Amino acid sequence: MNSLFLKHFLIYSLVIVVSFVILGGAYVAQVNRYAVEDKENTLEQTASRAAESTSSFIETAAQLEKVLPGSSVSYTQSYLINMMQLAEISSGMIFVCDLDGNIMYIANRDGCYAQESGVLPQSAVSTVLQDRRYAELGTFNNYFSEAHLIVGVPFGQTLPGGGTNDLGVVFVSVAADSSISFFFEVLSTFVIMVVVVLLLTLIVTYFIVHNTVKPLNKMAAAARSYARGDFTPRVPLPRSKHRDELYDVILNFNNMADSVANIESMRRGLIANVSHDLRTPMTTIAGFVDGILDGTIKPDRQEHYLRIISEEIKRLSRLANSMLEVSRLESGEKGLNKTTFDACEMVRRIIIGFEQKLTDKKIEVVLDIPETLNVSADHDALFQAVYNLIDNAVKFTPPGGQIAVYMAEKGGKMQCNVQNTGSEIAPENIKYVFDRFYKEDKSRGVNKTGSGLGLYIVKTVINRHGGDIYAKSGDGKTEFCFSIPTS
């Protein structure tokens, strides 16, 4: 049972079947109990009427016999007819016995007959005399060969003082076939209903489980494609107006696939970029060094080419340092060394460091910062983050453009925004600008030498300080905004 669909379908089916069996058993038992109790009540009413009739017959017949000897015969006949009618109404048999269980009369739908022999179970008689009632579904201590429902009540003679003197017991019995037949009728009807409902439920369960597992199978197939390096498959979202857990899982899975595909694309781009960034300066350096060594480059031009070699070496050094910094940040090797310092003064020094580039490109710088803004942070890490943002702004600001830096303290946090004019970041790409190795060259093609690690380092530093950072672009401006706790 390796199939998730099969496991869930069998489990749900088993739960449904067990539930139906339990509920059905309880229902059938309750209906049967109600039917038996109703039949017992009917028989008890018949037994009570028979007991009253017998008590009245014994008392009246004895008095008539004293007054008019022989007149009790007609009254006896009336009594027998009444007992027969009661037996016919109950569809059973009526037994009248004395206190020792000796049968006096037996009545059925065919008539009522006096008996001179036959004894009923003494235990049943004793129960009636003690509990004033008797009920049994059985063979009446093997008196009957088949199961009967028997109800018994006492009858007696009313005493002058108001009490009652027990004279005997009346039992009314009916074959249990009718109750059993009723039980099987109810059971058969219920079984048919259960089978129909169960089949419908299992069919619905099948489709529910199938529709639940189907997206998971598609996710598994997509994951296998990702493992092979193919990141194109996506799992279709459920056609539902309401978002549930499965909808969120599929949505997040597709988002993850987009991120992984983007990372893979960036990885490939990084390999190409780093290979190019390494190969180009190294080729330049090797060519110029060989030219100096073999005399191709004249001594009066050697200083010029040595300066080019120096710049290329510095570019290689920056690339290596960026990759090393990323490695340290991701491994947690580089911890935060917090000190309290003036963040505004730090920004001023960074701007001064870009003075030459700003002058060459005739970029206007607007500083909207307070005189001082003390913050408790890792000075070197925060310096690098702000430096990267301003360096990024200088790179992508066209000649004659503008860079604006805003800083303020709000709610115990330092807010810093770096804005520059120039090409915008495409809306579909703005969410990727902080990813490793990402270079949005198509929309900001000025950056030919960057490794795509600068903004990732910025985000990592800000997040490690417990802050947040985001980017927005529009109306010919791009702005990076971050905030960190001041303490």
C-alpha positions as CSV (number, residue, x, y, z in Angstrom):
1,M,0.0,0.0,0.0
2,N,2.5,2.6,-1.2
3,S,-0.2,4.7,-2.9
4,L,-1.3,7.6,-0.8
5,F,-4.7,7.6,-2.6
6,L,-5.2,3.9,-1.8
7,K,-4.3,4.4,1.9
8,H,-6.6,7.3,2.4
9,F,-9.5,5.8,0.4
10,L,-9.3,2.5,2.4
11,I,-9.0,4.4,5.7
12,Y,-12.0,6.7,4.9
13,S,-14.0,3.7,3.6
14,L,-13.3,1.7,6.8
15,V,-14.3,4.7,9.0
16,I,-17.5,5.1,7.0
17,V,-18.3,1.4,7.1
18,V,-17.7,1.1,10.8
19,S,-19.7,4.2,11.5
20,F,-22.6,2.9,9.5
21,V,-22.4,-0.5,11.3
22,I,-22.4,1.1,14.7
23,L,-25.1,3.6,13.9
24,G,-27.1,0.9,12.1
25,G,-26.8,-1.6,15.0
26,A,-27.9,1.0,17.5
27,Y,-30.8,2.1,15.3
28,V,-32.0,-1.5,14.7
29,A,-31.6,-2.4,18.4
30,Q,-33.5,0.7,19.4
31,V,-36.3,0.0,16.9
32,N,-36.5,-3.6,18.0
33,R,-36.5,-2.6,21.7
34,Y,-39.3,-0.1,21.0
35,A,-41.3,-2.8,19.1
36,V,-40.9,-5.3,21.9
37,E,-41.8,-2.8,24.6
38,D,-44.9,-1.7,22.6
39,K,-45.9,-5.4,22.3
40,E,-45.3,-5.9,26.0
41,N,-47.5,-3.0,26.9
42,T,-50.3,-4.3,24.6
43,L,-50.1,-7.8,26.2
44,E,-50.0,-6.3,29.7
45,Q,-53.2,-4.3,29.0
46,T,-54.8,-7.5,27.7
47,A,-53.5,-9.4,30.8
48,S,-54.9,-6.7,33.1
49,R,-58.3,-6.9,31.5
50,A,-58.2,-10.7,31.7
51,A,-57.2,-10.5,35.4
52,E,-60.1,-8.1,36.1
53,S,-62.5,-10.3,34.3
54,T,-61.3,-13.4,36.1
55,S,-61.5,-11.7,39.5
56,S,-65.0,-10.5,38.8
57,F,-66.0,-13.9,37.4
58,I,-64.8,-15.8,40.5
59,E,-66.5,-13.4,43.0
60,T,-69.8,-13.1,41.0
61,A,-70.1,-16.8,40.1
62,A,-69.7,-17.8,43.8
63,Q,-72.4,-15.3,44.9
64,L,-74.8,-16.4,42.1
65,E,-74.3,-20.0,43.0
66,K,-75.3,-19.3,46.6
67,V,-78.4,-17.3,45.6
68,L,-79.5,-19.3,42.6
69,P,-77.9,-22.7,42.3
70,G,-77.1,-23.5,38.7
71,S,-77.4,-19.8,37.5
72,S,-73.6,-19.5,37.3
73,V,-73.4,-21.6,34.2
74,S,-74.6,-18.8,31.9
75,Y,-72.3,-16.4,33.6
76,T,-69.4,-18.8,33.2
77,Q,-70.2,-19.0,29.5
78,S,-70.0,-15.2,29.3
79,Y,-66.7,-15.2,31.0
80,L,-65.3,-17.8,28.5
81,I,-66.5,-15.8,25.6
82,N,-64.9,-12.6,27.0
83,M,-61.6,-14.4,27.5
84,M,-61.7,-15.8,23.9
85,Q,-62.3,-12.3,22.6
86,L,-59.3,-10.9,24.6
87,A,-57.1,-13.8,23.2
88,E,-58.3,-13.0,19.7
89,I,-57.5,-9.3,20.1
90,S,-54.0,-10.1,21.3
91,S,-53.5,-12.7,18.6
92,G,-52.1,-15.0,21.3
93,M,-53.0,-17.3,24.2
94,I,-54.3,-16.5,27.7
95,F,-53.4,-18.8,30.7
96,V,-55.2,-18.5,34.0
97,C,-53.6,-20.5,36.9
98,D,-53.8,-20.6,40.6
99,L,-51.1,-19.7,43.1
100,D,-49.4,-23.1,42.6
101,G,-49.3,-22.7,38.8
102,N,-52.1,-25.2,38.1
103,I,-53.8,-24.2,34.9
104,M,-57.5,-23.3,35.3
105,Y,-58.4,-21.9,31.9
106,I,-56.6,-21.6,28.5
107,A,-58.0,-19.1,25.9
108,N,-57.2,-18.6,22.3
109,R,-59.0,-17.2,19.2
110,D,-60.9,-20.5,18.9
111,G,-62.3,-20.4,22.4
112,C,-61.7,-20.6,26.2
113,Y,-61.5,-24.0,27.9
114,A,-61.4,-25.1,31.5
115,Q,-58.4,-27.3,32.3
116,E,-58.0,-30.0,34.9
117,S,-54.3,-30.6,34.3
118,G,-51.2,-28.7,33.4
119,V,-48.8,-26.7,35.4
120,L,-47.1,-23.4,34.5
121,P,-43.5,-22.6,35.7
122,Q,-43.6,-21.9,39.4
123,S,-40.7,-19.4,39.0
124,A,-42.8,-17.3,36.7
125,V,-45.8,-17.4,39.1
126,S,-43.5,-16.4,42.0
127,T,-42.1,-13.5,40.1
128,V,-45.6,-12.2,39.3
129,L,-46.7,-12.5,43.0
130,Q,-43.5,-10.8,44.1
131,D,-43.0,-8.0,41.5
132,R,-46.6,-7.7,40.4
133,R,-45.5,-8.1,36.8
134,Y,-43.7,-10.6,34.6
135,A,-42.3,-10.3,31.1
136,E,-40.1,-12.7,29.1
137,L,-39.1,-13.3,25.5
138,G,-38.3,-17.0,25.5
139,T,-39.7,-20.5,25.8
140,F,-41.3,-20.0,29.3
141,N,-38.9,-22.5,31.0
142,N,-39.3,-24.8,28.0
143,Y,-43.1,-24.8,28.3
144,F,-43.2,-23.7,24.6
145,S,-41.1,-25.3,21.9
146,E,-40.5,-21.9,20.2
147,A,-39.8,-18.5,21.5
148,H,-42.8,-16.5,22.8
149,L,-43.3,-13.1,24.4
150,I,-45.1,-13.7,27.8
151,V,-46.5,-11.2,30.1
152,G,-48.1,-12.0,33.5
153,V,-50.1,-10.1,36.1
154,P,-51.8,-11.3,39.3
155,F,-55.6,-11.4,39.9
156,G,-57.3,-11.6,43.3
157,Q,-60.3,-11.0,45.5
158,T,-61.0,-7.6,47.0
159,L,-61.2,-7.8,50.8
160,P,-63.8,-5.9,52.9
161,G,-61.1,-3.8,54.4
162,G,-60.0,-2.6,51.0
163,G,-57.0,-4.9,50.5
164,T,-56.6,-7.7,47.8
165,N,-56.2,-11.4,48.3
166,D,-54.2,-13.0,45.4
167,L,-56.0,-15.9,43.9
168,G,-53.8,-16.6,40.9
169,V,-52.0,-15.3,37.9
170,V,-53.0,-14.5,34.3
171,F,-50.4,-15.0,31.6
172,V,-50.8,-13.7,28.0
173,S,-48.4,-15.1,25.4
174,V,-47.8,-14.4,21.7
175,A,-45.5,-16.2,19.3
176,A,-42.2,-14.3,18.8
177,D,-42.5,-14.8,15.1
178,S,-44.2,-11.5,14.6
179,S,-41.5,-9.6,16.5
180,I,-38.8,-11.4,14.7
181,S,-40.4,-10.8,11.4
182,F,-40.8,-7.1,12.2
183,F,-37.1,-7.1,13.3
184,F,-36.0,-8.7,10.0
185,E,-38.2,-6.3,8.0
186,V,-36.6,-3.3,9.7
187,L,-33.1,-4.9,9.4
188,S,-33.6,-5.7,5.7
189,T,-34.9,-2.2,5.0
190,F,-32.0,-0.6,6.9
191,V,-29.4,-2.9,5.1
192,I,-30.7,-1.8,1.7
193,M,-30.6,1.9,2.7
194,V,-27.1,1.4,4.2
195,V,-25.8,-0.3,1.0
196,V,-27.2,2.5,-1.2
197,V,-26.0,5.3,1.0
198,L,-22.6,3.5,1.5
199,L,-22.1,3.1,-2.2
200,L,-22.9,6.8,-2.8
201,T,-20.6,7.8,0.0
202,L,-17.8,5.7,-1.2
203,I,-18.2,7.1,-4.7
204,V,-18.1,10.7,-3.3
205,T,-15.1,9.7,-1.1
206,Y,-13.3,8.3,-4.1
207,F,-13.6,11.6,-6.0
208,I,-12.7,13.7,-3.0
209,V,-9.6,11.7,-2.2
210,H,-8.7,11.5,-5.9
211,N,-9.0,15.3,-6.2
212,T,-7.0,15.8,-3.1
213,V,-4.2,13.4,-4.1
214,K,-4.1,14.4,-7.8
215,P,-2.4,17.8,-7.1
216,L,0.1,16.0,-4.8
217,N,1.0,13.5,-7.6
218,K,1.5,16.5,-10.0
219,M,3.7,18.1,-7.4
220,A,5.7,14.9,-7.1
221,A,6.1,14.7,-10.9
222,A,7.1,18.4,-11.0
223,A,9.6,17.8,-8.2
224,R,11.1,14.9,-10.2
225,S,11.5,17.2,-13.2
226,Y,13.2,19.8,-11.0
227,A,15.6,17.1,-9.8
228,R,16.5,16.5,-13.5
229,G,17.1,20.2,-13.9
230,D,13.9,21.0,-15.7
231,F,12.2,23.9,-13.9
232,T,9.4,24.5,-16.4
233,P,6.5,22.3,-14.9
234,R,4.0,24.0,-12.7
235,V,1.1,22.6,-10.7
236,P,-2.4,24.0,-11.7
237,L,-4.2,25.8,-8.9
238,P,-7.5,24.2,-7.8
239,R,-10.6,25.7,-9.4
240,S,-12.1,26.8,-6.2
241,K,-13.5,30.2,-5.1
242,H,-12.2,29.7,-1.6
243,R,-8.5,29.3,-0.7
244,D,-7.8,26.3,1.5
245,E,-4.7,24.6,2.7
246,L,-4.2,22.7,-0.5
247,Y,-4.5,25.9,-2.6
248,D,-1.9,27.6,-0.4
249,V,0.5,24.5,-0.6
250,I,0.3,24.5,-4.4
251,L,0.6,28.3,-4.6
252,N,3.7,28.2,-2.4
253,F,5.1,25.2,-4.3
254,N,4.8,27.1,-7.6
255,N,6.4,30.2,-6.0
256,M,9.2,28.0,-4.7
257,A,9.6,26.6,-8.2
258,D,9.8,30.2,-9.6
259,S,12.4,31.1,-7.0
260,V,14.5,27.9,-7.6
261,A,14.2,28.5,-11.4
262,N,15.3,32.1,-10.9
263,I,18.2,31.0,-8.6
264,E,19.3,28.4,-11.2
265,S,19.1,31.1,-13.9
266,M,21.1,33.4,-11.7
267,R,23.6,30.7,-11.0
268,R,24.2,30.1,-14.6
269,G,24.4,33.8,-15.2
270,L,26.8,34.1,-12.3
271,I,29.1,31.4,-13.7
272,A,29.0,33.2,-17.1
273,N,29.5,36.7,-15.4
274,V,32.3,35.5,-13.0
275,S,34.0,33.6,-15.8
276,H,33.9,36.8,-18.0
277,D,34.9,39.0,-15.1
278,L,37.8,36.8,-14.3
279,R,38.9,36.0,-17.9
280,T,38.7,39.6,-19.2
281,P,41.0,41.3,-16.6
282,M,43.3,38.3,-16.4
283,T,43.7,38.4,-20.2
284,T,44.3,42.1,-20.1
285,I,46.8,41.8,-17.3
286,A,48.6,38.9,-19.0
287,G,48.7,40.8,-22.3
288,F,50.1,44.0,-20.8
289,V,52.6,42.1,-18.6
290,D,53.8,40.1,-21.6
291,G,54.1,43.3,-23.6
292,I,56.2,45.0,-20.9
293,L,58.4,41.9,-20.6
294,D,59.0,41.4,-24.3
295,G,59.5,45.1,-25.0
296,T,56.4,45.5,-27.1
297,I,55.3,48.2,-24.8
298,K,57.8,51.0,-24.7
299,P,59.2,52.3,-21.4
300,D,57.5,55.6,-21.7
301,R,54.1,53.8,-21.9
302,Q,54.7,51.2,-19.3
303,E,53.3,53.4,-16.4
304,H,50.1,53.9,-18.3
305,Y,49.6,50.2,-18.7
306,L,50.7,49.4,-15.2
307,R,47.9,51.6,-13.9
308,I,45.4,49.7,-16.1
309,I,46.8,46.4,-14.7
310,S,46.4,47.9,-11.1
311,E,42.7,48.8,-11.8
312,E,42.0,45.3,-13.2
313,I,43.6,43.7,-10.1
314,K,41.5,45.9,-7.9
315,R,38.4,44.8,-9.8
316,L,39.3,41.1,-9.3
317,S,39.9,41.9,-5.6
318,R,36.5,43.4,-5.2
319,L,34.8,40.4,-6.8
320,A,36.7,38.0,-4.6
321,N,35.9,40.1,-1.5
322,S,32.2,40.2,-2.3
323,M,32.1,36.4,-2.7
324,L,34.0,35.9,0.5
325,E,31.7,38.4,2.3
326,V,28.7,36.4,1.2
327,S,30.2,33.2,2.3
328,R,30.9,34.6,5.8
329,L,27.4,36.1,6.1
330,E,25.7,32.9,5.1
331,S,27.7,30.7,7.4
332,G,27.3,33.0,10.4
333,E,31.0,33.1,10.8
334,K,31.0,36.9,10.9
335,G,29.1,38.0,14.0
336,L,27.8,41.5,14.8
337,N,30.1,43.7,16.8
338,K,27.7,46.4,18.0
339,T,28.9,49.8,19.0
340,T,27.1,53.2,19.3
341,F,28.1,55.7,16.6
342,D,26.6,58.6,14.6
343,A,25.0,57.1,11.5
344,C,24.7,60.6,9.8
345,E,28.4,61.1,10.1
346,M,29.0,57.7,8.5
347,V,26.8,58.7,5.6
348,R,28.6,61.9,5.1
349,R,32.0,60.1,4.9
350,I,30.6,57.6,2.4
351,I,29.3,60.5,0.2
352,I,32.8,62.2,0.4
353,G,34.3,58.9,-0.8
354,F,32.3,59.1,-4.0
355,E,33.1,62.8,-4.6
356,Q,35.3,62.1,-7.6
357,K,32.7,59.9,-9.3
358,L,29.9,62.3,-8.5
359,T,31.9,65.2,-10.0
360,D,32.8,63.3,-13.1
361,K,29.1,62.4,-13.8
362,K,27.8,65.8,-12.6
363,I,25.4,64.1,-10.2
364,E,23.5,66.3,-7.7
365,V,23.4,64.9,-4.2
366,V,20.5,65.9,-1.8
367,L,21.0,65.0,1.8
368,D,18.0,65.1,4.1
369,I,19.5,63.9,7.3
370,P,19.7,65.3,10.9
371,E,22.9,66.6,12.5
372,T,23.3,63.4,14.5
373,L,21.5,60.1,14.7
374,N,23.1,57.7,17.2
375,V,22.6,54.0,16.5
376,S,23.8,50.8,18.2
377,A,25.0,48.5,15.3
378,D,27.9,46.9,13.7
379,H,29.7,49.9,12.2
380,D,31.6,48.0,9.5
381,A,28.6,46.0,8.4
382,L,26.2,48.9,8.3
383,F,28.9,51.0,6.6
384,Q,29.2,48.3,3.9
385,A,25.4,48.1,3.5
386,V,24.9,51.9,3.0
387,Y,28.1,52.1,0.8
388,N,26.6,49.4,-1.5
389,L,23.3,51.2,-1.8
390,I,25.0,54.5,-2.6
391,D,27.5,52.8,-4.9
392,N,24.6,51.1,-6.7
393,A,22.8,54.5,-7.0
394,V,26.0,56.2,-8.5
395,K,26.3,53.3,-11.0
396,F,22.8,53.6,-12.3
397,T,22.3,57.4,-12.2
398,P,22.9,58.9,-15.6
399,P,25.1,62.0,-16.0
400,G,23.4,65.1,-14.7
401,G,21.0,63.0,-12.6
402,Q,20.3,63.2,-8.9
403,I,20.8,61.1,-5.8
404,A,18.8,61.7,-2.6
405,V,19.6,60.3,0.8
406,Y,17.0,60.5,3.6
407,M,17.5,59.6,7.2
408,A,15.4,60.0,10.4
409,E,14.5,58.3,13.6
410,K,10.9,56.9,13.8
411,G,9.5,54.8,16.7
412,G,12.9,53.7,18.0
413,K,14.1,52.8,14.5
414,M,16.5,54.5,12.1
415,Q,14.9,55.0,8.7
416,C,17.2,55.3,5.7
417,N,16.2,55.8,2.0
418,V,18.5,56.0,-0.9
419,Q,16.9,57.3,-4.2
420,N,18.4,57.9,-7.6
421,T,17.0,59.0,-11.0
422,G,17.5,56.9,-14.1
423,S,16.2,53.7,-15.6
424,E,13.5,51.9,-13.6
425,I,13.4,48.3,-12.4
426,A,10.8,46.3,-14.2
427,P,7.8,45.5,-11.8
428,E,8.2,41.7,-12.4
429,N,11.8,41.9,-11.4
430,I,11.7,44.1,-8.4
431,K,11.1,41.1,-6.1
432,Y,14.4,39.5,-7.2
433,V,16.8,42.5,-6.7
434,F,17.9,41.3,-3.3
435,D,18.6,37.7,-4.5
436,R,22.1,36.4,-4.7
437,F,23.8,36.9,-8.1
438,Y,20.9,38.8,-9.5
439,K,21.7,41.4,-12.1
440,E,18.8,43.2,-13.7
441,D,20.9,44.1,-16.8
442,K,18.0,44.3,-19.2
443,S,16.4,47.3,-17.5
444,R,19.6,48.8,-15.9
445,G,22.2,47.8,-18.5
446,V,24.8,50.2,-17.2
447,N,26.2,47.7,-14.7
448,K,28.7,45.6,-16.7
449,T,31.1,44.8,-13.9
450,G,28.9,44.0,-10.9
451,S,28.7,40.4,-9.5
452,G,25.0,40.7,-8.4
453,L,26.1,40.3,-4.7
454,G,25.9,43.9,-3.5
455,L,22.2,44.1,-2.7
456,Y,22.1,40.6,-1.3
457,I,24.8,41.6,1.2
458,V,22.8,44.7,2.1
459,K,19.7,42.7,2.8
460,T,21.6,40.1,4.8
461,V,23.2,42.8,7.0
462,I,19.9,44.7,7.5
463,N,18.1,41.5,8.4
464,R,20.8,40.4,10.9
465,H,20.3,43.8,12.6
466,G,16.6,42.9,13.0
467,G,15.5,45.4,10.3
468,D,13.6,45.3,7.0
469,I,14.5,46.5,3.5
470,Y,12.5,46.9,0.3
471,A,12.8,48.6,-3.1
472,K,10.4,50.5,-5.3
473,S,10.8,52.0,-8.8
474,G,8.6,54.3,-10.9
475,D,8.4,57.7,-12.4
476,G,12.0,57.6,-13.5
477,K,13.2,57.0,-9.9
478,T,14.4,54.0,-8.0
479,E,14.5,53.9,-4.2
480,F,15.8,51.5,-1.6
481,C,14.4,51.9,1.9
482,F,15.5,50.2,5.1
483,S,15.1,50.5,8.8
484,I,16.9,49.0,11.8
485,P,16.4,49.4,15.6
486,T,18.5,52.2,17.0
487,S,19.4,50.2,20.1
